[in-house]
Amino acid sequence: MRILHWDKKRSFPKEIILHDWRRWAAHNGYVLDSTVPLTLDRISMLFEVYKHPDPHHTDAYLLYHPPIGDTTNTEVLCILPDRTVLNQILEAEKQMALSVMRLLQQKDDPS
């Protein structure tokens, strides 16, 4: 899994997060805010959005992009500052996921 922080200059406990990101999120006060399904023909996935309850928290949202099928390097956790950036990144991640899904389906459908 890759972890992307909106502020590339800040350091964060990447090793701790990678070990069990959901435990880290819960321990740091994040709660599941919503899920966003994405389906293309036979392939489905579910993005997870976590929100920090403190409106002044610097890293207000987490966006989890699960792996797509049996692909590698498609699982991402984004640490984001606000709803606007979350929405922008979510749309970009959805487009990327749809592209990968199309490629996987073309690979599975030799016609």
N, C-alpha and C positions, 0 to 999 in steps of 0.2 A: 504494500500500500504506500502511496505517496501522500505526504502532508503538504498542503499549500497554505501559507499564511499570507493574508492580504498585504501585510507590511513586511516585505522581504528583509528589511533591516533589523527587525526584532528577532531575538532568539527566543525559543520556546522549548519545552522538554520533549523533543521529538522521540527519544528512546522510550520514555515513559508512556507517551501517547501510543506509539506503535505496539507496545506490549499488549494493551487492552484499551482501545480508544473509548469504548462505551463506559468502562469503569472510570477512566480518567474524566470523561465528560460529566458523569453523575457526581463524582467526588468534587468537581469544580462548579457544581450548581446547575449544569445544563439539563434541560428537560426536553423531551420530544415535543416538538411544536406541530409538525405535520409530516405527511408522507406524500410523495409525488410519483404516481405510477407512470411508467413509460412502456408501451408495447408496440412491437412491429411484427406482424404476422405471428410466428411461433415463439418469439423471444420477448420476455418481459423482465422488467427490473423495477425496483422501488427505491427512489431517492429518499433519504431521511434528513429532515431539517430539525436541528436542536436549537433552542433559544435559551439565553441566560436571563433569569428573571430580573436582574438589576439593569434598568434602562441605561445606566451610565457605564456599564461594563465595556471595556475597550474592544473585546472580542465577543460581540453579542450573539453571533450565530455560528453554528457548525453545519456544514452541508456534506453529507456522506453520499458518495457515488459508488455503489457496489460494483464488484467485477461483472463483466458482461460475458455470460456463458463461460467457456473455459479459457478465455483470453488472459494474458498476463499484462500487468501494468495498466489496467483500466480502473482499479480501485483507488479512490481518492477521498481524502478528508480535507475540506476547505475550512479554514478558520477566517471568519469574515466580520467586518465592523458594524454593518447595519443592513436593514431590509433592502435598500436600494442596490447595494453591491451584491447581496444574496440573490436577488432576482436576476441581475445581469449574469452572474456566474452560473446560476441554475439554467438559464436559457442556453448559455454556451455549452455547458456540460450535457444538456439534453441533445443538442445538435451533434456533438461529438459522439454520444452514445448511439444515436440513430445511424450515423455513418458506420460505426463499427457493426451494429446490428445488420445493416444492409450487406456489408462485406461477408459477415458470417452466413447469412442466408444464401448469398450467391455461391459461397463455398459449399454449402450443404445441398444446393439445388443445381446439379450439373447440366441442366437443360439449356 
